[in-house]
């Protein structure tokens, strides 16, 4: 099993960089945040209370969550048959996802699904706890960071309403699997690097660890 774990706070460049690294290596790319977003969207759709772990667990118990790797080599997720598309990054989901992701039952189920994906093929997987909790034994761990101002500016430039500092605070202070840097992660400050520059740095580091681009 080969997993390249890429963790970091919101808008640190994880998704774009992970796609680039996966393409260079010929690996599939898994965005674990979409699973948390898909569950959150279902909780909202059912009108459940996102501040109640019991209500969230009830939605989870009745939901069928399917995820896999599509033909393009990227992960997909469907909850009760619906992939929700662009709604996964709408304002409601942005502002509730960290509450839902803090619920242990949600994390347990999603971590289980993520581990199953990694048994299928080599992956680049991005998230918050991939190197610390989901695959603590992978030797390939990266933590992307950038200043809070730069990260918020990136989101604003995308035209959204995502408040990254609020999500980061909740994600770093939750009890279960908080966002933190694994002791053995390679930290990359993306503040003043291009996405290709970050991908280059990761691919070069991986080469020294024996993972060679295709
Ligand atoms: O990566 P993205 O910003 O789409 O993630 C959305 C949210 O999902 C995060 O703010 C966090 O609450 C949750 N998440 C998580 N663990 C992961 C990936 C995402 O808790 N591995």
Boltz pocket constraint, residues with backbone or C-beta under 6 A from the ligand:
constraints:
  - pocket:
      binder: B
      contacts: [[A, 10], [A, 11], [A, 32], [A, 33], [A, 34], [A, 36], [A, 37], [A, 97], [A, 98], [A, 99], [A, 101], [A, 126], [A, 127], [A, 128], [A, 129], [A, 130], [A, 167], [A, 171], [A, 177]]
      max_distance: 6.0
